[in-house]
Amino acid sequence: MSELLASLAALSGFVVGALAVLALRDHTENRRAGKRNGGEEDDGGTLPQGVASVLAVLPSSAVVLDRHDRVLRASSAARAYGLVKGEELVAAELLAMARRVRRDGEIRESEIEVAAHRFGQEPTTFAVRVAPLGTHGQVLVLAEDQTERRRVEAVRRDFVANVSHELKTPVGALSLLAETIQDAADDPEAVTRFAGRMQHEAARLTNVVQDLITLSRIQGGEPVAHPGRVQVDEIVHEAMDRCNTKAAAKDITLVTGGAQGLSLMGDEELLVTALRNLIDNAVAYSPEHTRVVVSARTIGAHVEISVSDQGIGIPESAQQRIFERFYRVDAARSRETGGTGLGLAIVKHVAVAHGGEVTVWSKEGSGSTFTLRLPAADAAAAAASQNSTASLEAAQ
C-alpha cells in the first residue's frame, strides 16, 4: 500500500505542482483584473487558465471541483469509470476527501474501491490523491485504476502458493518413501513396491519442474524469436507418439484425420509440447476403450489443429478458467491423473507466442474439442516480411 501511494505521488506530484503554479498565476491575474473592473474577483466557478490543457494529457482520471463541490472539469476516464455524472462527483468517499482537503489545505492519499456503474462488472480499485488547487476553494482529484495491478498480484500470490504446494507434495512423498524403504530393507517385495512409488513421485516432480521451465520461457507474451517452417503432420505424429504409452494403458485409440501437407511458421518443439498437452488431457479425462481424434484443416490464412475426445466434458462455468495456471475443475481427479495443472496454460501461451489462439468446445458427458488456431506458414511469412519492411522504412 505504501509503495503504491508513493508511486502515485511521484507520478502526480509534478502535475499538482504545475496546476498550483497555474492556479496561483491565474489568481494573481484575476486580482489585477478585479481591480481594473471595480474590485470583482473570480469566485472559483471557472477553471484557472492552462489547467484544462494539463488535465487533458493526464493518463489517470482527473476531476476539478469548485468551492461548492460542482465539477468544473472531468477527464473522459473519470466519466467512463462512473466517478462523475453531469456536474457531480458521485463517489462519496472521494467527495468526503475533497471536502477535508478544502477545509485544511492538506494533500491526502488513499486507496478506495468504487462499485461498478454497470451491471455485471466488478468493483474498480483506485489509488487516489486529492490536493487543493488555487485559492478559490477548488480541489483536484486524481484517481489511478489499480484493478489490473491487484489482479496480477493476486495471480502471482496464487502462483507462488500453488508452486510451493505442487513441489512440496512429491518431495515430501519421496522423503517418506525413502524412510519406509530403509525400514523395510529386509522385505524385498515392499522395497520393490515402494521403489515404484518413488519413481512415480519423481516423475511427477520432473513434470512440474519441466512445465514451470516451459511456462517461464513463453509466458512473457513475446513472439517466437526464430520461427522456422514446421510441418503439421510431423508435430502431430511426434505428439501422438509421446502419448501412445498412456493411451495404450487405457486402451484409448489415437486417430489422425483432416488435411495433410499443411505447414506453420514457429518453434517445432513448443508446438509439439502444446499438442502433446492437449492429447495428454484428452487421454487423462476419457474413459477406457474410447478414442481421441487429432485433425488439421485450413481456414482462410490459418491452420486449425483440433483434439477431440469422448470424455467427461467440462462444465460451462469452468470453461473460461481452464487455461489459468494450476486451475483444476476437479482437484481430486487431477491428482489421480498426475497432471500438474500447467498444461493448458502452456498451450495458451504457445498459441499466443505464435500469433494464434486456443479455443474449447465442451459439453458434460459428451466430450471436449480443443482447437489450436495458428497462422499458416505463407501468411506468417508475409506478415513478418511486411513488419520488416515497415521497420526499415521507419528507420530511414
KEGU-107544 format. One record per residue (C-alpha): residue in one letter; x, y negated, z. Coordinates in steps of 0.5 Angstrom, whole numbers, padded with zeros to 4 digits, always signed. Layout:
# KEGU-107544
aXYZ
...
***
This chain:
# KEGU-107544
m+0000+0000+0000
s+0005-0005+0002
e+0009-0003-0004
l+0003-0004-0009
l+0002-0011-0006
a+0009-0013-0006
s+0009-0011-0014
l+0002-0015-0015
a+0005-0021-0011
a+0011-0021-0015
l+0007-0021-0022
s+0002-0026-0020
g+0007-0031-0015
f+0009-0035-0022
v+0002-0035-0024
v+0000-0038-0018
g+0005-0043-0017
a+0004-0045-0024
l-0003-0046-0023
a-0002-0050-0017
v+0003-0055-0021
l-0002-0056-0026
a-0008-0057-0021
l-0003-0062-0017
r-0001-0066-0023
d-0009-0066-0025
h-0011-0068-0018
t-0006-0074-0019
e-0008-0076-0026
n-0016-0076-0023
r-0014-0080-0017
r-0011-0085-0022
a-0017-0085-0027
g-0021-0085-0021
k-0018-0092-0019
r-0019-0094-0026
n-0026-0092-0026
g-0028-0095-0020
g-0026-0090-0015
e-0030-0084-0017
e-0026-0077-0017
d-0027-0070-0019
d-0031-0067-0014
g-0028-0060-0016
g-0033-0058-0021
t-0028-0058-0027
l-0022-0054-0029
p-0016-0057-0028
q-0012-0059-0035
g-0008-0053-0037
v-0011-0048-0032
a-0015-0045-0038
s-0009-0043-0042
v-0005-0040-0037
l-0011-0035-0035
a-0012-0033-0042
v-0006-0030-0042
l-0006-0026-0036
p-0007-0018-0036
s-0011-0018-0030
s-0018-0020-0028
a-0018-0027-0026
v-0023-0032-0023
v-0023-0039-0021
l-0028-0041-0016
d-0031-0048-0015
r-0032-0051-0008
h-0039-0048-0008
d-0037-0041-0010
r-0039-0042-0017
v-0035-0039-0022
l-0031-0044-0026
r-0027-0039-0031
a-0027-0032-0031
s-0023-0027-0036
s-0026-0022-0040
a-0023-0017-0036
a-0027-0020-0030
r-0033-0019-0033
a-0032-0013-0036
y-0031-0010-0029
g-0037-0013-0027
l-0034-0017-0022
v-0037-0023-0025
k-0044-0024-0027
g-0046-0031-0030
e-0043-0036-0025
e-0043-0032-0019
l-0037-0027-0016
v-0041-0021-0015
a-0036-0017-0011
a-0038-0019-0004
e-0031-0017-0001
l-0028-0022-0006
l-0032-0028-0004
a-0031-0027+0003
m-0024-0027+0002
a-0024-0033-0002
r-0028-0037+0003
r-0023-0035+0008
v-0017-0038+0004
r-0021-0044+0002
r-0022-0045+0010
d-0015-0044+0012
g-0011-0045+0006
e-0007-0038+0007
i-0006-0034+0001
r-0009-0027+0002
e-0008-0020-0001
s-0011-0014+0000
e-0014-0007-0004
i-0021-0007-0005
e-0026-0002-0008
v-0032-0004-0013
a-0038+0000-0014
a-0039+0002-0022
h-0043-0003-0025
r-0045+0002-0030
f-0049+0009-0028
g-0044+0015-0028
q-0038+0011-0028
e-0033+0012-0022
p-0032+0006-0017
t-0026+0002-0019
t-0020+0000-0014
f-0017-0007-0015
a-0010-0010-0012
v-0013-0017-0010
r-0009-0024-0009
v-0013-0030-0007
a-0010-0037-0007
p-0012-0044-0006
l-0012-0048-0013
g-0011-0055-0012
t-0014-0060-0007
h-0022-0060-0009
g-0023-0053-0006
q-0022-0049-0012
v-0020-0042-0011
l-0016-0037-0015
v-0018-0030-0015
l-0013-0025-0019
a-0015-0017-0019
e-0011-0012-0022
d-0014-0005-0023
q-0011+0001-0020
t-0015+0006-0021
e-0011+0010-0026
r-0005+0009-0022
r-0008+0012-0016
r-0011+0018-0020
v-0004+0019-0023
e-0001+0019-0015
a-0007+0024-0013
v-0005+0029-0019
r+0002+0028-0017
r+0001+0030-0010
d-0003+0036-0012
f+0002+0038-0017
v+0007+0038-0011
a+0003+0042-0007
n+0001+0047-0012
v+0008+0048-0014
s+0010+0049-0007
h+0005+0054-0006
e+0006+0058-0012
l+0013+0058-0011
k+0012+0060-0003
t+0008+0066-0004
p+0012+0070-0009
v+0018+0068-0005
g+0015+0070+0002
a+0013+0076-0001
l+0020+0078-0003
s+0022+0077+0003
l+0017+0081+0007
l+0018+0087+0002
a+0026+0087+0003
e+0025+0088+0010
t+0020+0093+0009
i+0025+0097+0004
q+0030+0096+0009
d+0026+0099+0015
a+0023+0105+0010
a+0030+0107+0008
d+0029+0114+0010
d+0023+0114+0005
p+0024+0115-0002
e+0017+0114-0004
a+0016+0108+0000
v+0022+0105-0003
t+0020+0106-0010
r+0013+0103-0009
f+0016+0097-0005
a+0021+0096-0010
g+0016+0096-0016
r+0012+0091-0012
m+0018+0087-0011
q+0019+0087-0019
h+0012+0084-0020
e+0013+0078-0015
a+0020+0077-0018
a+0017+0077-0025
r+0011+0072-0022
l+0017+0067-0019
t+0020+0068-0026
n+0014+0066-0030
v+0012+0060-0025
v+0019+0057-0026
q+0019+0058-0033
d+0013+0055-0034
l+0015+0049-0030
i+0021+0048-0034
t+0017+0048-0041
l+0012+0043-0038
s+0017+0038-0036
r+0020+0039-0042
i+0014+0037-0046
q+0009+0033-0041
g+0012+0026-0043
g+0008+0026-0049
e+0014+0024-0054
p+0013+0028-0061
v+0017+0034-0062
a+0025+0031-0063
h+0027+0035-0069
p+0021+0038-0072
g+0022+0044-0078
r+0018+0048-0082
v+0014+0053-0079
q+0010+0059-0082
v+0004+0060-0078
d+0004+0068-0080
e+0011+0068-0076
i+0009+0065-0070
v+0002+0069-0070
h+0006+0075-0071
e+0011+0073-0065
a+0006+0071-0060
m+0002+0077-0061
d+0008+0082-0061
r+0010+0078-0054
c+0002+0080-0051
n+0002+0087-0054
t+0004+0091-0048
k-0001+0087-0043
a-0007+0088-0048
a-0005+0096-0049
a-0005+0097-0042
k-0013+0094-0042
d-0014+0098-0049
i-0015+0091-0052
t-0014+0091-0059
l-0011+0084-0062
v-0013+0083-0069
t-0011+0077-0074
g-0015+0074-0079
g-0016+0068-0084
a-0012+0065-0089
q-0005+0067-0090
g+0002+0063-0092
l+0000+0056-0088
s+0005+0052-0085
l+0007+0047-0080
m+0012+0042-0078
g+0014+0043-0071
d+0018+0047-0066
e+0017+0054-0067
e+0019+0056-0060
l+0014+0051-0057
l+0008+0053-0062
v+0010+0061-0060
t+0009+0059-0053
a+0003+0056-0054
l-0001+0061-0058
r+0002+0066-0053
n-0001+0063-0047
l-0008+0063-0051
i-0007+0070-0052
d-0005+0072-0045
n-0011+0068-0042
a-0016+0072-0047
v-0013+0079-0045
a-0013+0077-0038
y-0020+0075-0038
s-0023+0080-0042
p-0026+0087-0040
e-0023+0093-0043
h-0024+0096-0049
t-0025+0090-0053
r-0021+0086-0058
v-0018+0079-0059
v-0018+0075-0065
v-0013+0071-0068
s-0015+0067-0074
a-0012+0061-0078
r-0015+0056-0083
t-0014+0049-0086
i-0019+0044-0085
g-0017+0038-0089
a-0010+0036-0087
h-0010+0040-0081
v-0009+0047-0079
e-0013+0051-0074
i-0011+0057-0070
s-0016+0060-0066
v-0016+0065-0061
s-0023+0068-0059
d-0024+0074-0054
q-0030+0078-0052
g-0029+0076-0044
i-0033+0073-0038
g-0033+0066-0041
i-0032+0059-0038
p-0038+0055-0034
e-0039+0049-0038
s-0038+0045-0032
a-0031+0047-0032
q-0029+0046-0039
q-0027+0039-0038
r-0022+0041-0033
i-0019+0048-0035
f-0013+0044-0038
e-0011+0041-0032
r-0004+0044-0028
f-0006+0049-0023
y-0013+0048-0024
r-0017+0055-0024
v-0024+0057-0025
d-0024+0063-0020
a-0017+0062-0016
a-0018+0070-0013
r-0019+0072-0020
s-0013+0068-0023
r-0009+0071-0017
e-0011+0078-0020
t-0009+0077-0027
g-0002+0074-0025
g-0003+0067-0028
t+0001+0061-0026
g-0005+0056-0027
l+0000+0052-0032
g-0001+0056-0039
l-0007+0052-0041
a-0003+0045-0039
i+0003+0047-0043
v-0002+0049-0049
k-0005+0042-0049
h+0002+0038-0048
v+0005+0042-0054
a-0001+0040-0058
v+0000+0033-0057
a+0007+0033-0058
h+0006+0036-0065
g+0000+0030-0066
g-0005+0035-0065
e-0010+0037-0060
v-0013+0044-0057
t-0021+0045-0056
v-0025+0050-0053
w-0032+0053-0054
s-0034+0058-0049
k-0041+0061-0046
e-0041+0065-0040
g-0042+0072-0041
s-0040+0071-0049
g-0033+0070-0049
s-0029+0064-0051
t-0025+0061-0057
f-0019+0056-0056
t-0017+0052-0062
l-0010+0049-0064
r-0011+0044-0069
l-0005+0041-0072
p-0003+0037-0078
a-0001+0041-0084
a+0007+0041-0086
d+0005+0037-0092
a+0001+0032-0088
a+0006+0032-0082
a+0012+0030-0087
a+0008+0025-0091
a+0006+0021-0084
a+0014+0022-0082
s+0016+0019-0089
q+0011+0013-0088
n+0013+0012-0081
s+0021+0012-0083
t+0019+0007-0089
a+0015+0002-0084
s+0021+0002-0079
l+0026+0001-0085
e+0022-0005-0087
a+0021-0008-0080
a+0029-0007-0079
q+0030-0011-0085
***
